[in-house]
Amino acid sequence: MSEHSPPEREARFVGLFEATYVDLVRFAQRRVPEAQAEDIVAEALLVAWRRSDDVPTTLPDARAWLFGIARNVILNVHRGARRQAALAVRLAEIRTVAPDDTELVARQVDLRRAWDKLTAVHQEALALSVLDDLTAPQAATVLGISPVAFRLRLSRARRALRAFVGHAPAHTPERQLS
């Protein structure tokens, strides 16, 4: 039996929908072809409607919960050989820049190449943190892992990205004792 009356349930769902729909579409667009993104979100919202009593009470937690559902929908759609492609996150296209911004273009190209070298696991960790603006506990909820495991995964992803871009932290030699 539902904890909420039908009008309360509907009002809660409408509020959740209005607060998260745009973020969910963006989340899906980075993971699947754009034409599939709204279908993924519709399926995730259908699951949320069916499981309305399971929706966390705070908006940030509910948002992370919905991202987790959307992620599971994506995984169900792209099993097997296409799984890696479904997890890959598309970076925004390099924007048109003024001729004097060639250094910016070069950095964007370097970043794109470095991104493509990352594993799907590293791409997902960075995307959840940077592109989707989730905290470590929220991102951990999406992935079904502990916050500590997510922080470790994110740290490794950042280190790998820096290495691929060629900006690994400089190793400072140990000081010699006098």
CNS distance restraints for C-alpha pairs under 8 A (distance, minus, plus):
assign (resid   2 and name CA) (resid  53 and name CA) 6.61 0.50 0.50
assign (resid   3 and name CA) (resid  53 and name CA) 6.59 0.50 0.50
assign (resid   4 and name CA) (resid   8 and name CA) 5.70 0.50 0.50
assign (resid   4 and name CA) (resid   9 and name CA) 5.50 0.50 0.50
assign (resid   4 and name CA) (resid  53 and name CA) 7.86 0.50 0.50
assign (resid   5 and name CA) (resid   9 and name CA) 6.00 0.50 0.50
assign (resid   6 and name CA) (resid  10 and name CA) 6.03 0.50 0.50
assign (resid   7 and name CA) (resid  11 and name CA) 6.08 0.50 0.50
assign (resid   8 and name CA) (resid  12 and name CA) 6.06 0.50 0.50
assign (resid   9 and name CA) (resid  13 and name CA) 6.16 0.50 0.50
assign (resid   9 and name CA) (resid  52 and name CA) 7.20 0.50 0.50
assign (resid  10 and name CA) (resid  14 and name CA) 6.08 0.50 0.50
assign (resid  11 and name CA) (resid  15 and name CA) 6.17 0.50 0.50
assign (resid  12 and name CA) (resid  16 and name CA) 6.20 0.50 0.50
assign (resid  13 and name CA) (resid  17 and name CA) 5.99 0.50 0.50
assign (resid  13 and name CA) (resid  49 and name CA) 6.81 0.50 0.50
assign (resid  13 and name CA) (resid  52 and name CA) 7.42 0.50 0.50
assign (resid  14 and name CA) (resid  18 and name CA) 6.09 0.50 0.50
assign (resid  15 and name CA) (resid  19 and name CA) 6.13 0.50 0.50
assign (resid  16 and name CA) (resid  20 and name CA) 6.06 0.50 0.50
assign (resid  16 and name CA) (resid  59 and name CA) 7.52 0.50 0.50
assign (resid  16 and name CA) (resid  62 and name CA) 7.83 0.50 0.50
assign (resid  17 and name CA) (resid  21 and name CA) 5.41 0.50 0.50
assign (resid  17 and name CA) (resid  45 and name CA) 7.66 0.50 0.50
assign (resid  19 and name CA) (resid  59 and name CA) 8.00 0.50 0.50
assign (resid  20 and name CA) (resid  24 and name CA) 6.02 0.50 0.50
assign (resid  20 and name CA) (resid  63 and name CA) 6.37 0.50 0.50
assign (resid  21 and name CA) (resid  25 and name CA) 6.21 0.50 0.50
assign (resid  21 and name CA) (resid  41 and name CA) 7.63 0.50 0.50
assign (resid  22 and name CA) (resid  26 and name CA) 6.32 0.50 0.50
assign (resid  23 and name CA) (resid  27 and name CA) 6.04 0.50 0.50
assign (resid  23 and name CA) (resid 132 and name CA) 7.72 0.50 0.50
assign (resid  24 and name CA) (resid  28 and name CA) 6.13 0.50 0.50
assign (resid  24 and name CA) (resid  41 and name CA) 6.24 0.50 0.50
assign (resid  24 and name CA) (resid  66 and name CA) 7.73 0.50 0.50
assign (resid  24 and name CA) (resid  67 and name CA) 6.67 0.50 0.50
assign (resid  24 and name CA) (resid  70 and name CA) 7.54 0.50 0.50
assign (resid  25 and name CA) (resid  29 and name CA) 5.99 0.50 0.50
assign (resid  25 and name CA) (resid  37 and name CA) 5.92 0.50 0.50
assign (resid  25 and name CA) (resid  38 and name CA) 6.11 0.50 0.50
assign (resid  25 and name CA) (resid  41 and name CA) 6.20 0.50 0.50
assign (resid  26 and name CA) (resid  30 and name CA) 6.41 0.50 0.50
assign (resid  26 and name CA) (resid  37 and name CA) 7.96 0.50 0.50
assign (resid  27 and name CA) (resid  31 and name CA) 6.94 0.50 0.50
assign (resid  27 and name CA) (resid  67 and name CA) 7.50 0.50 0.50
assign (resid  27 and name CA) (resid 132 and name CA) 6.78 0.50 0.50
assign (resid  28 and name CA) (resid  32 and name CA) 6.04 0.50 0.50
assign (resid  28 and name CA) (resid  34 and name CA) 7.92 0.50 0.50
assign (resid  28 and name CA) (resid  37 and name CA) 4.94 0.50 0.50
assign (resid  28 and name CA) (resid  38 and name CA) 7.64 0.50 0.50
assign (resid  28 and name CA) (resid  40 and name CA) 6.79 0.50 0.50
assign (resid  28 and name CA) (resid  41 and name CA) 7.07 0.50 0.50
assign (resid  28 and name CA) (resid  70 and name CA) 7.25 0.50 0.50
assign (resid  28 and name CA) (resid  71 and name CA) 7.90 0.50 0.50
assign (resid  28 and name CA) (resid  74 and name CA) 7.94 0.50 0.50
assign (resid  29 and name CA) (resid  33 and name CA) 6.35 0.50 0.50
assign (resid  29 and name CA) (resid  34 and name CA) 5.13 0.50 0.50
assign (resid  29 and name CA) (resid  36 and name CA) 7.79 0.50 0.50
assign (resid  29 and name CA) (resid  37 and name CA) 5.16 0.50 0.50
assign (resid  30 and name CA) (resid  88 and name CA) 7.75 0.50 0.50
assign (resid  30 and name CA) (resid  89 and name CA) 4.97 0.50 0.50
assign (resid  30 and name CA) (resid  90 and name CA) 5.17 0.50 0.50
assign (resid  30 and name CA) (resid  91 and name CA) 7.47 0.50 0.50
assign (resid  31 and name CA) (resid  74 and name CA) 7.84 0.50 0.50
assign (resid  31 and name CA) (resid  85 and name CA) 7.95 0.50 0.50
assign (resid  31 and name CA) (resid  86 and name CA) 5.47 0.50 0.50
assign (resid  31 and name CA) (resid  87 and name CA) 5.71 0.50 0.50
assign (resid  31 and name CA) (resid  88 and name CA) 5.98 0.50 0.50
assign (resid  31 and name CA) (resid  89 and name CA) 5.22 0.50 0.50
assign (resid  31 and name CA) (resid  90 and name CA) 6.90 0.50 0.50
assign (resid  32 and name CA) (resid  36 and name CA) 6.29 0.50 0.50
assign (resid  32 and name CA) (resid  37 and name CA) 6.25 0.50 0.50
assign (resid  32 and name CA) (resid  74 and name CA) 7.60 0.50 0.50
assign (resid  32 and name CA) (resid  86 and name CA) 5.75 0.50 0.50
assign (resid  33 and name CA) (resid  37 and name CA) 6.67 0.50 0.50
assign (resid  34 and name CA) (resid  38 and name CA) 7.92 0.50 0.50
assign (resid  36 and name CA) (resid  40 and name CA) 6.28 0.50 0.50
assign (resid  37 and name CA) (resid  41 and name CA) 6.31 0.50 0.50
assign (resid  38 and name CA) (resid  42 and name CA) 6.00 0.50 0.50
assign (resid  39 and name CA) (resid  43 and name CA) 6.20 0.50 0.50
assign (resid  40 and name CA) (resid  44 and name CA) 6.22 0.50 0.50
assign (resid  40 and name CA) (resid  70 and name CA) 6.42 0.50 0.50
assign (resid  40 and name CA) (resid  73 and name CA) 6.38 0.50 0.50
assign (resid  40 and name CA) (resid  74 and name CA) 6.64 0.50 0.50
assign (resid  41 and name CA) (resid  45 and name CA) 6.06 0.50 0.50
assign (resid  41 and name CA) (resid  70 and name CA) 6.29 0.50 0.50
assign (resid  42 and name CA) (resid  46 and name CA) 6.12 0.50 0.50
assign (resid  43 and name CA) (resid  47 and name CA) 6.34 0.50 0.50
assign (resid  43 and name CA) (resid  70 and name CA) 7.65 0.50 0.50
assign (resid  43 and name CA) (resid  73 and name CA) 7.08 0.50 0.50
assign (resid  44 and name CA) (resid  48 and name CA) 6.27 0.50 0.50
assign (resid  44 and name CA) (resid  66 and name CA) 6.83 0.50 0.50
assign (resid  44 and name CA) (resid  69 and name CA) 5.56 0.50 0.50
assign (resid  44 and name CA) (resid  70 and name CA) 5.00 0.50 0.50
assign (resid  44 and name CA) (resid  73 and name CA) 6.63 0.50 0.50
assign (resid  45 and name CA) (resid  49 and name CA) 6.09 0.50 0.50
assign (resid  45 and name CA) (resid  66 and name CA) 7.64 0.50 0.50
assign (resid  46 and name CA) (resid  50 and name CA) 6.22 0.50 0.50
assign (resid  47 and name CA) (resid  51 and name CA) 6.02 0.50 0.50
assign (resid  47 and name CA) (resid  69 and name CA) 7.55 0.50 0.50
assign (resid  48 and name CA) (resid  52 and name CA) 5.50 0.50 0.50
assign (resid  48 and name CA) (resid  55 and name CA) 6.98 0.50 0.50
assign (resid  48 and name CA) (resid  66 and name CA) 7.23 0.50 0.50
assign (resid  48 and name CA) (resid  69 and name CA) 7.97 0.50 0.50
assign (resid  51 and name CA) (resid  55 and name CA) 6.89 0.50 0.50
assign (resid  55 and name CA) (resid  62 and name CA) 5.87 0.50 0.50
assign (resid  55 and name CA) (resid  65 and name CA) 7.28 0.50 0.50
assign (resid  56 and name CA) (resid  61 and name CA) 5.79 0.50 0.50
assign (resid  56 and name CA) (resid  62 and name CA) 4.86 0.50 0.50
assign (resid  56 and name CA) (resid  65 and name CA) 7.37 0.50 0.50
assign (resid  57 and name CA) (resid  61 and name CA) 7.27 0.50 0.50
assign (resid  57 and name CA) (resid  62 and name CA) 6.65 0.50 0.50
assign (resid  58 and name CA) (resid  62 and name CA) 6.02 0.50 0.50
assign (resid  59 and name CA) (resid  63 and name CA) 5.89 0.50 0.50
assign (resid  60 and name CA) (resid  64 and name CA) 6.32 0.50 0.50
assign (resid  60 and name CA) (resid 138 and name CA) 7.82 0.50 0.50
assign (resid  61 and name CA) (resid  65 and name CA) 6.08 0.50 0.50
assign (resid  61 and name CA) (resid 138 and name CA) 6.65 0.50 0.50
assign (resid  62 and name CA) (resid  66 and name CA) 6.11 0.50 0.50
assign (resid  63 and name CA) (resid  67 and name CA) 6.21 0.50 0.50
assign (resid  64 and name CA) (resid  68 and name CA) 6.24 0.50 0.50
assign (resid  64 and name CA) (resid 134 and name CA) 7.34 0.50 0.50
assign (resid  64 and name CA) (resid 138 and name CA) 5.27 0.50 0.50
assign (resid  64 and name CA) (resid 139 and name CA) 6.83 0.50 0.50
assign (resid  64 and name CA) (resid 141 and name CA) 6.62 0.50 0.50
assign (resid  64 and name CA) (resid 142 and name CA) 6.04 0.50 0.50
assign (resid  65 and name CA) (resid  69 and name CA) 6.39 0.50 0.50
assign (resid  65 and name CA) (resid 138 and name CA) 7.87 0.50 0.50
assign (resid  65 and name CA) (resid 141 and name CA) 6.77 0.50 0.50
assign (resid  65 and name CA) (resid 142 and name CA) 6.42 0.50 0.50
assign (resid  66 and name CA) (resid  70 and name CA) 6.08 0.50 0.50
assign (resid  67 and name CA) (resid  71 and name CA) 6.00 0.50 0.50
assign (resid  67 and name CA) (resid 142 and name CA) 5.97 0.50 0.50
assign (resid  68 and name CA) (resid  72 and name CA) 6.24 0.50 0.50
assign (resid  68 and name CA) (resid 141 and name CA) 6.79 0.50 0.50
assign (resid  68 and name CA) (resid 142 and name CA) 3.93 0.50 0.50
assign (resid  68 and name CA) (resid 143 and name CA) 6.68 0.50 0.50
assign (resid  69 and name CA) (resid  73 and name CA) 6.25 0.50 0.50
assign (resid  69 and name CA) (resid 142 and name CA) 7.67 0.50 0.50
assign (resid  70 and name CA) (resid  74 and name CA) 6.25 0.50 0.50
assign (resid  71 and name CA) (resid  75 and name CA) 6.25 0.50 0.50
assign (resid  71 and name CA) (resid 142 and name CA) 7.34 0.50 0.50
assign (resid  72 and name CA) (resid  76 and name CA) 6.15 0.50 0.50
assign (resid  73 and name CA) (resid  77 and name CA) 6.27 0.50 0.50
assign (resid  74 and name CA) (resid  78 and name CA) 6.23 0.50 0.50
assign (resid  74 and name CA) (resid  86 and name CA) 6.88 0.50 0.50
assign (resid  75 and name CA) (resid  79 and name CA) 6.07 0.50 0.50
assign (resid  75 and name CA) (resid  83 and name CA) 6.73 0.50 0.50
assign (resid  75 and name CA) (resid  86 and name CA) 7.14 0.50 0.50
assign (resid  78 and name CA) (resid  82 and name CA) 5.39 0.50 0.50
assign (resid  78 and name CA) (resid  83 and name CA) 5.14 0.50 0.50
assign (resid  78 and name CA) (resid  86 and name CA) 6.09 0.50 0.50
assign (resid  79 and name CA) (resid  83 and name CA) 5.18 0.50 0.50
assign (resid  82 and name CA) (resid  86 and name CA) 6.20 0.50 0.50
assign (resid  83 and name CA) (resid  87 and name CA) 6.40 0.50 0.50
assign (resid  84 and name CA) (resid  88 and name CA) 6.31 0.50 0.50
assign (resid  84 and name CA) (resid 120 and name CA) 6.38 0.50 0.50
assign (resid  87 and name CA) (resid 120 and name CA) 5.87 0.50 0.50
assign (resid  87 and name CA) (resid 121 and name CA) 7.95 0.50 0.50
assign (resid  87 and name CA) (resid 123 and name CA) 7.93 0.50 0.50
assign (resid  87 and name CA) (resid 124 and name CA) 6.79 0.50 0.50
assign (resid  88 and name CA) (resid 120 and name CA) 5.59 0.50 0.50
assign (resid  88 and name CA) (resid 123 and name CA) 6.58 0.50 0.50
assign (resid  88 and name CA) (resid 124 and name CA) 7.26 0.50 0.50
assign (resid  89 and name CA) (resid 123 and name CA) 6.45 0.50 0.50
assign (resid  89 and name CA) (resid 124 and name CA) 7.08 0.50 0.50
assign (resid  89 and name CA) (resid 127 and name CA) 7.12 0.50 0.50
assign (resid  91 and name CA) (resid 112 and name CA) 7.22 0.50 0.50
assign (resid  94 and name CA) (resid 105 and name CA) 7.38 0.50 0.50
assign (resid  94 and name CA) (resid 108 and name CA) 6.77 0.50 0.50
assign (resid  94 and name CA) (resid 109 and name CA) 7.74 0.50 0.50
assign (resid  97 and name CA) (resid 101 and name CA) 6.05 0.50 0.50
assign (resid  97 and name CA) (resid 102 and name CA) 7.80 0.50 0.50
assign (resid  97 and name CA) (resid 105 and name CA) 7.43 0.50 0.50
assign (resid  98 and name CA) (resid 102 and name CA) 7.78 0.50 0.50
assign (resid 101 and name CA) (resid 105 and name CA) 6.56 0.50 0.50
assign (resid 102 and name CA) (resid 106 and name CA) 6.14 0.50 0.50
assign (resid 103 and name CA) (resid 107 and name CA) 6.22 0.50 0.50
assign (resid 104 and name CA) (resid 108 and name CA) 6.20 0.50 0.50
assign (resid 105 and name CA) (resid 109 and name CA) 6.14 0.50 0.50
assign (resid 106 and name CA) (resid 110 and name CA) 6.12 0.50 0.50
assign (resid 107 and name CA) (resid 111 and name CA) 6.05 0.50 0.50
assign (resid 108 and name CA) (resid 112 and name CA) 6.09 0.50 0.50
assign (resid 109 and name CA) (resid 113 and name CA) 6.23 0.50 0.50
assign (resid 110 and name CA) (resid 114 and name CA) 6.09 0.50 0.50
assign (resid 110 and name CA) (resid 165 and name CA) 6.05 0.50 0.50
assign (resid 111 and name CA) (resid 115 and name CA) 5.95 0.50 0.50
assign (resid 111 and name CA) (resid 165 and name CA) 6.12 0.50 0.50
assign (resid 112 and name CA) (resid 116 and name CA) 6.30 0.50 0.50
assign (resid 113 and name CA) (resid 117 and name CA) 6.57 0.50 0.50
assign (resid 114 and name CA) (resid 118 and name CA) 6.68 0.50 0.50
assign (resid 114 and name CA) (resid 161 and name CA) 6.16 0.50 0.50
assign (resid 114 and name CA) (resid 164 and name CA) 4.92 0.50 0.50
assign (resid 114 and name CA) (resid 165 and name CA) 5.52 0.50 0.50
assign (resid 115 and name CA) (resid 123 and name CA) 7.22 0.50 0.50
assign (resid 115 and name CA) (resid 161 and name CA) 6.79 0.50 0.50
assign (resid 117 and name CA) (resid 164 and name CA) 7.35 0.50 0.50
assign (resid 118 and name CA) (resid 122 and name CA) 5.98 0.50 0.50
assign (resid 118 and name CA) (resid 123 and name CA) 6.20 0.50 0.50
assign (resid 118 and name CA) (resid 157 and name CA) 7.70 0.50 0.50
assign (resid 118 and name CA) (resid 160 and name CA) 7.07 0.50 0.50
assign (resid 118 and name CA) (resid 161 and name CA) 6.90 0.50 0.50
assign (resid 119 and name CA) (resid 123 and name CA) 6.23 0.50 0.50
assign (resid 120 and name CA) (resid 124 and name CA) 6.03 0.50 0.50
assign (resid 121 and name CA) (resid 125 and name CA) 6.32 0.50 0.50
assign (resid 122 and name CA) (resid 126 and name CA) 6.24 0.50 0.50
assign (resid 122 and name CA) (resid 153 and name CA) 7.04 0.50 0.50
assign (resid 122 and name CA) (resid 154 and name CA) 7.00 0.50 0.50
assign (resid 122 and name CA) (resid 156 and name CA) 7.45 0.50 0.50
assign (resid 122 and name CA) (resid 157 and name CA) 4.59 0.50 0.50
assign (resid 122 and name CA) (resid 158 and name CA) 7.95 0.50 0.50
assign (resid 123 and name CA) (resid 127 and name CA) 5.96 0.50 0.50
assign (resid 123 and name CA) (resid 157 and name CA) 7.24 0.50 0.50
assign (resid 124 and name CA) (resid 128 and name CA) 6.09 0.50 0.50
assign (resid 125 and name CA) (resid 129 and name CA) 6.31 0.50 0.50
assign (resid 125 and name CA) (resid 139 and name CA) 7.77 0.50 0.50
assign (resid 125 and name CA) (resid 150 and name CA) 7.36 0.50 0.50
assign (resid 125 and name CA) (resid 153 and name CA) 6.64 0.50 0.50
assign (resid 125 and name CA) (resid 154 and name CA) 5.35 0.50 0.50
assign (resid 125 and name CA) (resid 157 and name CA) 6.91 0.50 0.50
assign (resid 126 and name CA) (resid 130 and name CA) 5.72 0.50 0.50
assign (resid 126 and name CA) (resid 131 and name CA) 7.39 0.50 0.50
assign (resid 126 and name CA) (resid 154 and name CA) 6.27 0.50 0.50
assign (resid 126 and name CA) (resid 157 and name CA) 6.65 0.50 0.50
assign (resid 126 and name CA) (resid 158 and name CA) 7.28 0.50 0.50
assign (resid 127 and name CA) (resid 131 and name CA) 4.79 0.50 0.50
assign (resid 127 and name CA) (resid 132 and name CA) 6.12 0.50 0.50
assign (resid 128 and name CA) (resid 132 and name CA) 4.81 0.50 0.50
assign (resid 128 and name CA) (resid 133 and name CA) 6.33 0.50 0.50
assign (resid 128 and name CA) (resid 134 and name CA) 5.81 0.50 0.50
assign (resid 128 and name CA) (resid 139 and name CA) 5.98 0.50 0.50
assign (resid 129 and name CA) (resid 133 and name CA) 5.10 0.50 0.50
assign (resid 129 and name CA) (resid 134 and name CA) 5.14 0.50 0.50
assign (resid 129 and name CA) (resid 135 and name CA) 6.51 0.50 0.50
assign (resid 129 and name CA) (resid 136 and name CA) 7.26 0.50 0.50
assign (resid 129 and name CA) (resid 139 and name CA) 7.02 0.50 0.50
assign (resid 129 and name CA) (resid 154 and name CA) 7.95 0.50 0.50
assign (resid 130 and name CA) (resid 134 and name CA) 7.54 0.50 0.50
assign (resid 134 and name CA) (resid 138 and name CA) 5.63 0.50 0.50
assign (resid 134 and name CA) (resid 139 and name CA) 5.61 0.50 0.50
assign (resid 135 and name CA) (resid 139 and name CA) 6.03 0.50 0.50
assign (resid 136 and name CA) (resid 140 and name CA) 5.93 0.50 0.50
assign (resid 136 and name CA) (resid 147 and name CA) 5.49 0.50 0.50
assign (resid 136 and name CA) (resid 148 and name CA) 7.99 0.50 0.50
assign (resid 136 and name CA) (resid 150 and name CA) 6.31 0.50 0.50
assign (resid 136 and name CA) (resid 151 and name CA) 6.28 0.50 0.50
assign (resid 137 and name CA) (resid 141 and name CA) 6.25 0.50 0.50
assign (resid 137 and name CA) (resid 146 and name CA) 7.34 0.50 0.50
assign (resid 137 and name CA) (resid 147 and name CA) 4.77 0.50 0.50
assign (resid 137 and name CA) (resid 150 and name CA) 7.88 0.50 0.50
assign (resid 138 and name CA) (resid 142 and name CA) 6.48 0.50 0.50
assign (resid 138 and name CA) (resid 147 and name CA) 7.97 0.50 0.50
assign (resid 139 and name CA) (resid 143 and name CA) 6.37 0.50 0.50
assign (resid 139 and name CA) (resid 147 and name CA) 7.67 0.50 0.50
assign (resid 139 and name CA) (resid 150 and name CA) 7.18 0.50 0.50
assign (resid 140 and name CA) (resid 144 and name CA) 5.75 0.50 0.50
assign (resid 140 and name CA) (resid 145 and name CA) 4.99 0.50 0.50
assign (resid 140 and name CA) (resid 146 and name CA) 5.54 0.50 0.50
assign (resid 140 and name CA) (resid 147 and name CA) 5.13 0.50 0.50
assign (resid 140 and name CA) (resid 149 and name CA) 7.69 0.50 0.50
assign (resid 140 and name CA) (resid 150 and name CA) 5.56 0.50 0.50
assign (resid 141 and name CA) (resid 145 and name CA) 6.45 0.50 0.50
assign (resid 141 and name CA) (resid 146 and name CA) 7.52 0.50 0.50
assign (resid 141 and name CA) (resid 147 and name CA) 7.96 0.50 0.50
assign (resid 145 and name CA) (resid 149 and name CA) 6.35 0.50 0.50
assign (resid 145 and name CA) (resid 150 and name CA) 6.71 0.50 0.50
assign (resid 146 and name CA) (resid 150 and name CA) 6.30 0.50 0.50
assign (resid 147 and name CA) (resid 151 and name CA) 6.14 0.50 0.50
assign (resid 148 and name CA) (resid 152 and name CA) 6.28 0.50 0.50
assign (resid 149 and name CA) (resid 153 and name CA) 6.15 0.50 0.50
assign (resid 150 and name CA) (resid 154 and name CA) 6.00 0.50 0.50
assign (resid 151 and name CA) (resid 155 and name CA) 6.06 0.50 0.50
assign (resid 152 and name CA) (resid 156 and name CA) 6.27 0.50 0.50
assign (resid 153 and name CA) (resid 157 and name CA) 6.14 0.50 0.50
assign (resid 154 and name CA) (resid 158 and name CA) 6.13 0.50 0.50
assign (resid 155 and name CA) (resid 159 and name CA) 6.20 0.50 0.50
assign (resid 156 and name CA) (resid 160 and name CA) 6.11 0.50 0.50
assign (resid 157 and name CA) (resid 161 and name CA) 6.13 0.50 0.50
assign (resid 158 and name CA) (resid 162 and name CA) 6.14 0.50 0.50
assign (resid 159 and name CA) (resid 163 and name CA) 6.19 0.50 0.50
assign (resid 159 and name CA) (resid 168 and name CA) 7.20 0.50 0.50
assign (resid 160 and name CA) (resid 164 and name CA) 6.19 0.50 0.50
assign (resid 161 and name CA) (resid 165 and name CA) 6.11 0.50 0.50
assign (resid 162 and name CA) (resid 166 and name CA) 5.99 0.50 0.50
assign (resid 162 and name CA) (resid 167 and name CA) 4.92 0.50 0.50
assign (resid 162 and name CA) (resid 168 and name CA) 5.06 0.50 0.50
assign (resid 162 and name CA) (resid 169 and name CA) 7.91 0.50 0.50
assign (resid 163 and name CA) (resid 167 and name CA) 5.84 0.50 0.50
assign (resid 163 and name CA) (resid 168 and name CA) 4.86 0.50 0.50
